[in-house]
Amino acid sequence: MRDLKLQSVNNIRLNKFISETGFASRRKADDLIKSGKVLINGQIAKVGETINPTQDKVTIDSQELVIKSSVYYAVYKPKGIISSAKDESDRKTVTDLVDTTVRIYPIGRLDKDSEGLMILTNDGELTQELTHPKHEHKKEYEVIVKAQKKKDQIDEKVIVNSFLSGLHIEEKIMKADHVSIKALGQKSWKITAILHTGYNRQIRKMCDKIGLEVIKLVRIRIAKLSLKDLQLLPGQYKQISKIDII
C-alpha cells in the first residue's frame, strides 16, 4: 500500500495531474476520484492524494493517463454549433471544427444561438485560470438588440445603467465591467459589453430582464486573444500558443 504521508518535491495533487493530462477538469477529477474510478498503481485513489508522475501509474476505467504536450486552438464558433466536446444527440460540436488527433475540449461555453471566439485545448490549468471569476480575465461581446414590443419605452441610458449597476437574476447579481452602446435605428442598438463572470447565458438573461430581444451575439475577445487580430471567419480555426491568450 502507498504511504499517503510520504511527500516528494516531484509530487503533485492527483486532481491536478488528471487535469494536466487533459482527461478532465480538477472539479470533474475530484468527482471521478470520489466515485472510485481512479486507481493509483492498481489501488483506489482518495481525494487529496498526491502522486509522483514519473513513478506512479494512474488509470481511469483501465486507461492509463499521461501528461501530454499542451495544444491551443482559437475557433470561431458559428451559430447553430454546440459548444461542448460531445453531444448526446449527436449534433455537431465545436470540437468537430478542428482537425486534430489530440483529445481537446472547449474552455467555457457559448450557447447554440451565439457565435464567436472559443479556445479549445487539453490544458487543464489554463481552463481553471480562464473560467474562475477570481482571476478576472475579461471576455468581450458585441450584441445586436432591439426593444421588445412591451418595452418600447426603453432607451440607451436605461440599458447602460442596468448593465453597469447589475440585475438580480436567478439569485445572482449579473453585471458588466464595462459597456458602450451605439444606436442602429428605431429602438435597436449595438451593445459592446466586457465581463469577467461567465454565468450561463448571462448576457441574454440580462437583455431579457430589461426588455431587449437579442438579434445577434458574438464573443470577440477572451483575455488578450482577439477575434479581430485572428481574422477568422465562422467555422475557421487557428492553432495558437498560450502566450497569445494570457
PAZAPA-4460 file (N, C-alpha, C; in steps of 0.05 Angstrom, whole numbers, plus 32768, in hexadecimal, padded with zeros to 4 digits):
% residues 246
    n_x    n_y    n_z   ca_x   ca_y   ca_z    c_x    c_y    c_z   seq   type   mol
   8011   7FE8   8000   8000   8000   8000   8011   8019   8000     1      M     A
   8009   802D   7FF1   8018   8046   7FF0   8016   8055   800A     2      R     A
   802C   8060   8013   802C   8071   802C   8023   808D   8024     3      D     A
   800B   8094   802C   8000   80AE   8024   800E   80C5   8031     4      L     A
   801E   80C0   8046   802C   80D5   8054   8046   80DD   8047     5      K     A
   8050   80CB   8037   806A   80D0   802A   8066   80E6   8015     6      L     A
   8077   80FA   8015   8076   810F   8001   8090   8111   7FF2     7      Q     A
   8090   811C   7FDB   80A8   8120   7FCB   80A5   813A   7FBC     8      S     A
   80BC   8146   7FB6   80BB   815F   7FA7   80AF   815B   7F8C     9      V     A
   80AE   8142   7F82   80A3   813C   7F68   8085   8135   7F6A    10      N     A
   807A   8134   7F82   805E   812D   7F85   804B   8144   7F7E    11      N     A
   8034   813D   7F72   801F   8151   7F6D   8005   8144   7F76    12      I     A
   7FF1   8155   7F7B   7FD7   814B   7F83   7FCB   813B   7F6B    13      R     A
   7FBD   8127   7F72   7FB1   8115   7F5E   7F9E   8123   7F4B    14      L     A
   7F8D   8135   7F56   7F7A   8142   7F45   7F89   8155   7F31    15      N     A
   7F9F   8161   7F3A   7FAF   8172   7F29   7FBC   8161   7F12    16      K     A
   7FC6   814A   7F19   7FD2   8138   7F05   7FBD   8130   7EF0    17      F     A
   7FA5   8128   7EF9   7F90   8120   7EE6   7F89   8138   7ED4    18      I     A
   7F88   8150   7EDF   7F82   8168   7ED0   7F97   816C   7EBB    19      S     A
   7FB1   8169   7EC2   7FC7   816E   7EAF   7FC9   815A   7E99    20      E     A
   7FBD   8142   7E9D   7FBC   812F   7E87   7FA7   8136   7E73    21      T     A
   7F95   8148   7E7A   7F7F   814F   7E68   7F67   813E   7E6A    22      G     A
   7F67   812B   7E7D   7F51   8118   7E80   7F38   8125   7E8B    23      F     A
   7F3C   8137   7E9E   7F25   8145   7EAB   7F2F   815D   7EBB    24      A     A
   7F1D   816F   7EC1   7F24   8186   7ED2   7F29   817C   7EEF    25      S     A
   7F35   818D   7EFF   7F3A   8185   7F1B   7F20   817D   7F2A    26      R     A
   7F0B   818D   7F25   7EF2   8187   7F33   7EE7   816C   7F2A    27      R     A
   7EE7   8167   7F10   7EDE   814E   7F05   7EF0   8137   7F0F    28      K     A
   7F0A   813D   7F11   7F1D   8129   7F1B   7F16   8120   7F37    29      A     A
   7F0F   8133   7F48   7F07   812D   7F64   7EEE   811B   7F64    30      D     A
   7EDB   8121   7F52   7EC3   8110   7F50   7ECA   80F4   7F48    31      D     A
   7EDD   80F1   7F35   7EE5   80D7   7F2C   7EF3   80C7   7F43    32      L     A
   7F04   80D6   7F52   7F12   80CA   7F69   7EFE   80C0   7F7E    33      I     A
   7EEA   80D1   7F84   7ED6   80CA   7F98   7EC6   80B1   7F8F    34      K     A
   7EC2   80AF   7F75   7EB2   8098   7F6B   7EC1   807E   7F6B    35      S     A
   7EDC   807F   7F71   7EEC   8067   7F72   7EF6   805D   7F58    36      G     A
   7EF4   806E   7F43   7EFD   8066   7F28   7F1A   806B   7F23    37      K     A
   7F28   807A   7F35   7F44   8080   7F31   7F55   806D   7F42    38      V     A
   7F68   8061   7F35   7F7B   804E   7F42   7F97   8059   7F41    39      L     A
   7FA6   8056   7F57   7FC2   805D   7F58   7FD1   8043   7F5D    40      I     A
   7FE1   803A   7F49   7FEF   8021   7F4B   7FDD   800A   7F53    41      N     A
   7FC4   800B   7F47   7FB1   7FF5   7F4B   7FA0   7FF8   7F64    42      G     A
   7FA4   800D   7F74   7F95   8011   7F8C   7F82   8028   7F89    43      Q     A
   7F6A   8027   7F95   7F57   803C   7F93   7F62   8055   7FA0    44      I     A
   7F61   806B   7F92   7F6C   8085   7F9B   7F59   8093   7FAE    45      A     A
   7F64   80A6   7FBD   7F54   80B6   7FCF   7F57   80D3   7FC8    46      K     A
   7F42   80E3   7FCD   7F44   8100   7FC9   7F59   810C   7FDA    47      V     A
   7F6A   811D   7FCE   7F7F   812A   7FDD   7F9A   811C   7FDB    48      G     A
   7F9B   8104   7FCF   7FB4   80F6   7FCC   7FC7   8104   7FB9    49      E     A
   7FE1   80FF   7FBD   7FF5   8109   7FAB   8002   80F1   7F9D    50      T     A
   800D   80F6   7F86   801C   80E1   7F78   8036   80EC   7F6D    51      I     A
   8048   80DA   7F66   8060   80E1   7F57   805B   80D8   7F3A    52      N     A
   8057   80EB   7F28   8051   80E4   7F0C   8066   80D2   7EFE    53      P     A
   807F   80D3   7F08   8094   80C3   7EFB   8095   80A7   7F06    54      T     A
   8086   80A2   7F1C   8088   8087   7F29   806D   8079   7F2B    55      Q     A
   8058   8089   7F30   803E   807D   7F35   802D   807A   7F1B    56      D     A
   801E   8064   7F1A   800C   805F   7F03   7FF0   8066   7F0B    57      K     A
   7FE4   8078   7EFC   7FC8   8080   7F02   7FB6   8077   7EEB    58      V     A
   7FA0   8069   7EF1   7F8E   805F   7EDD   7F71   8067   7EE4    59      T     A
   7F61   806C   7ECF   7F45   8070   7ED2   7F37   805E   7EBE    60      I     A
   7F26   804C   7EC8   7F18   8039   7EB6   7F2D   802A   7EA5    61      D     A
   7F43   8022   7EB1   7F58   8012   7EA4   7F69   8022   7E91    62      S     A
   7F64   803C   7E8E   7F74   804E   7E7C   7F8A   805B   7E8D    63      Q     A
   7FA3   8057   7E85   7FB9   8064   7E93   7FBC   8081   7E8A    64      E     A
   7FBF   8093   7E9E   7FC1   80AF   7E98   7FDE   80B8   7E98    65      L     A
   7FE5   80C9   7E84   8000   80D4   7E83   7FFD   80F2   7E7C    66      V     A
   800F   8102   7E86   800F   811E   7E7F   8019   8122   7E63    67      I     A
   8009   812E   7E52   8011   8133   7E36   8018   8150   7E32    68      K     A
   8025   8155   7E1C   802B   8171   7E15   8011   817F   7E10    69      S     A
   800F   8197   7E1A   7FF6   81A7   7E18   7FF4   81B3   7DFC    70      S     A
   7FDC   81B4   7DF2   7FD6   81C0   7DD8   7FBF   81D4   7DDC    71      V     A
   7FBE   81E9   7DCB   7FAB   81FE   7DCE   7FA0   8206   7DB3    72      Y     A
   7F86   8207   7DB0   7F79   8210   7D97   7F65   8226   7D9D    73      Y     A
   7F66   823B   7D8C   7F52   824F   7D8C   7F3E   8248   7D77    74      A     A
   7F24   8248   7D7E   7F0F   8240   7D6B   7EF9   8255   7D6A    75      V     A
   7EF0   825B   7D52   7ED8   826C   7D4F   7EC0   8259   7D4E    76      Y     A
   7EB2   8257   7D64   7E9A   8245   7D64   7E83   8252   7D55    77      K     A
   7E79   8245   7D41   7E62   8251   7D33   7E48   824C   7D44    78      P     A
   7E33   825B   7D3D   7E19   8257   7D49   7E0F   823B   7D41    79      K     A
   7E03   822D   7D54   7DF8   8213   7D4E   7E0A   81FC   7D56    80      G     A
   7E22   8202   7D5E   7E35   81ED   7D66   7E35   81EB   7D84    81      I     A
   7E36   81D2   7D8F   7E36   81CE   7DAC   7E52   81D2   7DB6    82      I     A
   7E55   81E0   7DCC   7E70   81E7   7DD7   7E78   81D3   7DED    83      S     A
   7E79   81BA   7DE7   7E82   81A5   7DF9   7E93   8191   7DEA    84      S     A
   7EA1   8180   7DF9   7EB1   816C   7DEB   7EA0   8156   7DDF    85      A     A
   7E8A   814F   7DEB   7E78   813A   7DE1   7E5B   8144   7DE5    86      K     A
   7E4A   8138   7DD5   7E2D   813E   7DD7   7E1D   8125   7DD7    87      D     A
   7E0C   8122   7DEB   7DFC   8109   7DEE   7DEA   8104   7DD6    88      E     A
   7DE2   8119   7DC9   7DD0   8117   7DB2   7DE0   8115   7D97    89      S     A
   7DFA   8112   7D9A   7E0B   810F   7D82   7E0A   8127   7D70    90      D     A
   7E06   813F   7D7B   7E07   8157   7D6B   7E24   8160   7D68    91      R     A
   7E29   8170   7D54   7E45   8179   7D4F   7E4E   818B   7D65    92      K     A
   7E66   8187   7D6F   7E71   8197   7D85   7E89   81A7   7D7B    93      T     A
   7E92   81B9   7D8C   7EA8   81CA   7D85   7EC2   81BB   7D81    94      V     A
   7EC5   81A4   7D8F   7EDD   8194   7D8B   7EDE   8187   7D6F    95      T     A
   7EC7   8183   7D63   7EC6   8178   7D48   7ED2   818B   7D33    96      D     A
   7ED5   81A4   7D3A   7EE0   81B8   7D27   7EFE   81B7   7D25    97      L     A
   7F0B   81AA   7D39   7F29   81AA   7D3A   7F33   818F   7D31    98      V     A
   7F45   818F   7D1E   7F52   8176   7D14   7F6A   8170   7D24    99      D     A
   7F67   815F   7D38   7F7E   8157   7D49   7F79   813B   7D54   100      T     A
   7F8E   812D   7D5A   7F8C   8113   7D67   7F8E   8115   7D85   101      T     A
   7F94   812D   7D8F   7F96   8131   7DAC   7F7A   8135   7DB8   102      V     A
   7F76   8129   7DD0   7F5C   812C   7DDD   7F5A   8148   7DEA   103      R     A
   7F4A   8159   7DDF   7F47   8174   7DE8   7F2A   817A   7DF1   104      I     A
   7F27   8190   7DFF   7F0C   8197   7E09   7F0B   81B6   7E0A   105      Y     A
   7EF3   81C1   7E09   7EF0   81DE   7E0A   7EF3   81E9   7E26   106      P     A
   7EFE   8201   7E29   7EFF   820F   7E42   7EE6   8221   7E43   107      I     A
   7ED4   821B   7E56   7EBB   822A   7E57   7EA9   8223   7E40   108      G     A
   7E93   8232   7E3E   7E7F   822C   7E2A   7E73   8245   7E1D   109      R     A
   7E68   8241   7E06   7E56   8254   7DF9   7E3D   8245   7DF2   110      L     A
   7E26   8251   7DF8   7E0D   8242   7DF2   7E0A   823E   7DD4   111      D     A
   7DF9   822B   7DCC   7DF6   8223   7DB0   7DF0   823B   7D9E   112      K     A
   7DE0   824E   7DA7   7DD8   8264   7D97   7DEC   827B   7D96   113      D     A
   7E02   8279   7DA5   7E17   828D   7DA5   7E2F   8284   7D94   114      S     A
   7E40   8296   7D8E   7E57   8290   7D7E   7E70   829F   7D88   115      E     A
   7E87   8298   7D7D   7E9F   82A7   7D84   7EB5   8296   7D8F   116      G     A
   7EC7   82A3   7D9D   7EE1   8297   7DA5   7EDE   8282   7DBB   117      L     A
   7EEB   826B   7DB6   7EED   8257   7DCA   7F0A   824D   7DCA   118      M     A
   7F13   8243   7DE1   7F2E   8237   7DE2   7F2A   8219   7DE8   119      I     A
   7F38   8208   7DD8   7F37   81EB   7DDC   7F54   81E3   7DE3   120      L     A
   7F56   81D1   7DF7   7F70   81CA   7E01   7F6F   81AF   7E10   121      T     A
   7F86   81A5   7E18   7F88   818F   7E2B   7F96   8198   7E44   122      N     A
   7F98   81B2   7E49   7FA6   81BD   7E5F   7F92   81C3   7E76   123      D     A
   7F91   81B1   7E8A   7F7F   81B4   7EA0   7F84   81CD   7EB1   124      G     A
   7F9E   81D3   7EB4   7FA5   81EA   7EC5   7F9B   8204   7EB8   125      E     A
   7F9D   8207   7E9E   7F93   821F   7E90   7F75   8220   7E93   126      L     A
   7F68   820A   7E91   7F4B   8209   7E94   7F43   8214   7EAF   127      T     A
   7F51   820C   7EC4   7F4B   8215   7EDF   7F50   8233   7EE1   128      Q     A
   7F66   823C   7ED5   7F6E   8258   7ED6   7F59   826A   7EC8   129      E     A
   7F4F   8262   7EB1   7F3D   8273   7EA2   7F20   8272   7EAB   130      L     A
   7F18   825C   7EB8   7EFC   825A   7EBF   7EF5   8263   7EDC   131      T     A
   7F09   8265   7EED   7F03   826D   7F08   7F02   828B   7F0A   132      H     A
   7EEB   8296   7F14   7EE8   82B3   7F14   7EFD   82C3   7F24   133      P     A
   7F0A   82B5   7F38   7F1D   82C3   7F49   7F35   82CD   7F39   134      K     A
   7F3B   82C1   7F22   7F52   82CA   7F11   7F4A   82E2   7F00   135      H     A
   7F30   82E7   7EFE   7F26   82FF   7EF0   7F31   8303   7ED3   136      E     A
   7F33   82EC   7EC5   7F3A   82EE   7EA9   7F21   82F8   7E99   137      H     A
   7F24   830C   7E8A   7F0D   8319   7E7D   7F05   830B   7E63   138      K     A
   7EEB   830B   7E5E   7EDF   8301   7E45   7ECE   8318   7E3A   139      K     A
   7ED1   831C   7E20   7EC3   8333   7E13   7EAF   8329   7DFF   140      E     A
   7E98   8336   7DFE   7E82   832D   7DED   7E77   8345   7DDE   141      Y     A
   7E6E   8340   7DC5   7E5F   8353   7DB6   7E43   8347   7DB2   142      E     A
   7E2F   8357   7DB9   7E14   834D   7DB9   7E01   8360   7DAA   143      V     A
   7DF3   8356   7D96   7DDF   8366   7D88   7DC4   8360   7D95   144      I     A
   7DB6   8375   7D9E   7D9D   8372   7DAC   7D88   8385   7DA2   145      V     A
   7D6F   837E   7DA8   7D59   8391   7DA3   7D46   838F   7DBA   146      K     A
   7D37   83A5   7DBF   7D24   83A5   7DD5   7D0D   8392   7DCF   147      A     A
   7D05   8383   7DE4   7CEE   8372   7DE2   7CD5   8384   7DE0   148      Q     A
   7CC0   837A   7DD3   7CA8   838A   7DCE   7C9D   8396   7DE8   149      K     A
   7C9D   8386   7DFD   7C92   8390   7E16   7CA5   83A3   7E25   150      K     A
   7CBD   83A7   7E1A   7CD0   83B9   7E27   7CDA   83CE   7E14   151      K     A
   7CC8   83D9   7E04   7CD0   83EC   7DF0   7CD9   8407   7DFB   152      D     A
   7CD7   840B   7E16   7CE0   8424   7E22   7CFD   8422   7E2A   153      Q     A
   7D0A   840C   7E27   7D25   8408   7E30   7D38   841B   7E20   154      I     A
   7D4D   8425   7E2C   7D60   8436   7E1E   7D7D   842F   7E26   155      D     A
   7D90   843C   7E1A   7DAC   8436   7E1E   7DB5   8439   7E3B   156      E     A
   7DAB   844D   7E48   7DB3   8452   7E64   7DAA   843B   7E76   157      K     A
   7D92   8431   7E72   7D88   841A   7E81   7D99   8401   7E7D   158      V     A
   7DA1   83FD   7E64   7DB1   83E5   7E5D   7DCC   83E7   7E6B   159      I     A
   7DDA   83FD   7E67   7DF5   8400   7E73   7DF4   83FE   7E91   160      V     A
   7DE2   840C   7E9E   7DE0   840C   7EBB   7DD9   83F0   7EC6   161      N     A
   7DC8   83E2   7EB8   7DC1   83C7   7EC0   7DD9   83B4   7EBF   162      S     A
   7DE8   83B6   7EA9   7DFF   83A4   7EA5   7E14   83AA   7EBA   163      F     A
   7E19   83C3   7EC1   7E2E   83CB   7ED3   7E27   83C8   7EF0   164      L     A
   7E0E   83CD   7EF7   7E05   83CB   7F13   7DFF   83AF   7F1B   165      S     A
   7DF7   839F   7F08   7DF2   8382   7F0D   7DD4   837C   7F0F   166      G     A
   7DCD   8364   7F08   7DB1   835B   7F08   7DAF   8341   7F19   167      L     A
   7D9A   8340   7F29   7D96   8329   7F3A   7D88   8313   7F2A   168      H     A
   7D97   82FE   7F23   7D8D   82E9   7F13   7D95   82CE   7F1F   169      I     A
   7D82   82BD   7F23   7D87   82A1   7F2E   7D99   82A2   7F47   170      E     A
   7D92   82B4   7F59   7DA0   82B7   7F73   7DBD   82BF   7F70   171      E     A
   7DC3   82CC   7F5A   7DDE   82D7   7F55   7DDB   82F4   7F4C   172      K     A
   7DF0   8303   7F4F   7DF2   831E   7F44   7E03   831C   7F2B   173      I     A
   7DF6   831F   7F13   7E05   831D   7EFA   7E0A   8339   7EF0   174      M     A
   7E23   833F   7EE9   7E2A   8359   7EE0   7E42   8358   7ECD   175      K     A
   7E47   836E   7EC0   7E5F   8371   7EAE   7E73   8383   7EBC   176      A     A
   7E8D   837E   7EB5   7EA2   838F   7EBF   7EA4   83A9   7EAF   177      D     A
   7E9D   83A8   7E96   7E9D   83BF   7E85   7E88   83BB   7E6F   178      H     A
   7E7B   83D1   7E66   7E68   83CE   7E51   7E67   83E8   7E41   179      V     A
   7E65   83E5   7E27   7E60   83FC   7E15   7E49   83F5   7E02   180      S     A
   7E3D   8409   7DF7   7E25   8404   7DE7   7E24   8417   7DCF   181      I     A
   7E1A   840C   7DB9   7E17   841C   7DA0   7DFB   8417   7D94   182      K     A
   7DED   842D   7D8F   7DD2   842A   7D82   7DD5   8421   7D66   183      A     A
   7DC4   840E   7D5E   7DC4   8404   7D42   7DAC   840C   7D32   184      L     A
   7D97   8413   7D41   7D7E   841A   7D33   7D68   841E   7D48   185      G     A
   7D4F   841C   7D40   7D39   8420   7D52   7D38   840A   7D67   186      Q     A
   7D40   8411   7D80   7D40   83FF   7D96   7D51   83E6   7D92   187      K     A
   7D68   83E9   7D84   7D7B   83D3   7D81   7D97   83DE   7D86   188      S     A
   7DA8   83CD   7D92   7DC3   83D7   7D9A   7DD7   83C0   7D96   189      W     A
   7DF1   83C9   7D95   7E07   83B6   7D98   7E14   83BC   7DB3   190      K     A
   7E14   83A7   7DC5   7E20   83A9   7DDF   7E3B   839B   7DDF   191      I     A
   7E4F   83A8   7DE9   7E69   839B   7DEE   7E6D   8399   7E0C   192      T     A
   7E6F   8380   7E15   7E70   837B   7E32   7E88   836A   7E39   193      A     A
   7E95   8372   7E4F   7EAD   8363   7E59   7EA6   8358   7E75   194      I     A
   7EAA   833E   7E78   7EA3   8330   7E91   7EBB   831F   7E9A   195      L     A
   7EBD   831B   7EB5   7ED0   8307   7EBE   7EC2   82EF   7ECA   196      H     A
   7EA8   82F1   7ECD   7E98   82DA   7ED5   7E8E   82CB   7EBD   197      T     A
   7E84   82B3   7EC1   7E7A   82A3   7EAB   7E62   8292   7EB2   198      G     A
   7E4E   829E   7EBE   7E36   828F   7EC4   7E28   8285   7EAA   199      Y     A
   7E1A   826F   7EAC   7E0D   8264   7E95   7DFA   8277   7E88   200      N     A
   7DFF   827D   7E6E   7DEE   828F   7E5D   7DEB   82AA   7E6B   201      R     A
   7E01   82B4   7E77   7DFF   82CC   7E87   7DF5   82E4   7E78   202      Q     A
   7E01   82EA   7E61   7DF9   8302   7E52   7DDC   82FF   7E48   203      I     A
   7DD5   82E8   7E3F   7DB9   82E5   7E35   7DA5   82E9   7E4C   204      R     A
   7DAB   82DF   7E63   7D99   82E2   7E7A   7D98   82FF   7E83   205      K     A
   7DAF   830D   7E82   7DAF   832A   7E89   7D9E   833A   7E75   206      M     A
   7DA1   8334   7E5C   7D92   8342   7E48   7D74   833D   7E4B   207      C     A
   7D6D   8324   7E4F   7D50   831E   7E53   7D44   832C   7E6B   208      D     A
   7D55   832D   7E80   7D4B   833A   7E99   7D43   8357   7E95   209      K     A
   7D51   8365   7E84   7D4B   8381   7E80   7D3A   8386   7E67   210      I     A
   7D32   8370   7E59   7D20   8373   7E43   7D2C   8376   7E28   211      G     A
   7D43   8368   7E24   7D51   8368   7E0A   7D50   834D   7DFD   212      L     A
   7D4B   834C   7DE4   7D4D   8334   7DD4   7D69   8332   7DC7   213      E     A
   7D77   831C   7DCB   7D92   8319   7DBF   7D8F   830F   7DA3   214      V     A
   7D99   831F   7D90   7D99   8317   7D74   7DB2   8308   7D6D   215      I     A
   7DC9   8311   7D77   7DE2   8303   7D72   7DF5   8308   7D89   216      K     A
   7E03   82F3   7D91   7E17   82F5   7DA8   7E31   82E8   7D9F   217      L     A
   7E46   82F7   7DA0   7E61   82EE   7D98   7E75   82F3   7DAD   218      V     A
   7E84   82DF   7DB6   7E9A   82E3   7DC8   7EB3   82EA   7DB7   219      R     A
   7EBF   8301   7DBD   7ED5   830B   7DAC   7EF0   830A   7DBA   220      I     A
   7EF0   8305   7DD4   7F0A   8304   7DE2   7F09   82F3   7DFB   221      R     A
   7F1E   82E4   7E00   7F22   82D5   7E19   7F3E   82DD   7E23   222      I     A
   7F3F   82E9   7E3B   7F59   82F3   7E46   7F65   8305   7E31   223      A     A
   7F7E   82FF   7E27   7F8A   8311   7E13   7F87   8306   7DF7   224      K     A
   7F79   82F0   7DF4   7F76   82E3   7DD9   7F5D   82F0   7DCC   225      L     A
   7F62   82FC   7DB5   7F4C   830B   7DA7   7F45   82FE   7D8C   226      S     A
   7F2B   82FC   7D88   7F21   82F1   7D6E   7F2A   8302   7D57   227      L     A
   7F2B   831C   7D5B   7F33   832F   7D46   7F50   8329   7D3E   228      K     A
   7F62   8326   7D51   7F7E   8320   7D4B   7F82   8306   7D3D   229      D     A
   7F71   82F2   7D44   7F74   82D7   7D38   7F69   82D7   7D1C   230      L     A
   7F57   82E9   7D15   7F4B   82EB   7CFA   7F3F   82D0   7CF2   231      Q     A
   7F2F   82C5   7D04   7F21   82AC   7CFE   7F05   82B1   7CF5   232      L     A
   7EFB   82A0   7CE3   7EDF   82A0   7CDB   7ED0   828A   7CEA   233      L     A
   7EB6   828B   7CEB   7EA7   8276   7CF9   7EAE   825A   7CEE   234      P     A
   7EB4   8248   7D01   7EBC   822D   7CFA   7EDA   8229   7CF6   235      G     A
   7EEA   823E   7CF6   7F06   823C   7CF2   7F14   823A   7D0D   236      Q     A
   7F2D   8230   7D0D   7F3D   822E   7D26   7F5A   8233   7D20   237      Y     A
   7F69   8238   7D35   7F86   823D   7D32   7F94   8233   7D4B   238      K     A
   7FAA   8224   7D46   7FBA   821B   7D5D   7FCA   8233   7D68   239      Q     A
   7FC9   8236   7D82   7FD6   824C   7D90   7FE8   8242   7DA7   240      I     A
   7FF5   8254   7DB5   8004   824C   7DCD   7FF8   8259   7DE6   241      S     A
   8000   824F   7DFD   7FF4   8258   7E16   7FF9   8276   7E1A   242      K     A
   8010   8280   7E11   8017   829C   7E15   8005   82AF   7E04   243      I     A
   7FF7   82A4   7DF1   7FE4   82B4   7DE1   7FCB   82B9   7DF2   244      D     A
   7FC7   82AA   7E07   7FAE   82AB   7E16   7FB0   82BB   7E2F   245      I     A
   7FC3   82B5   7E40   7FC6   82C3   7E59   7FE3   82CD   7E5D   246      I     A
***
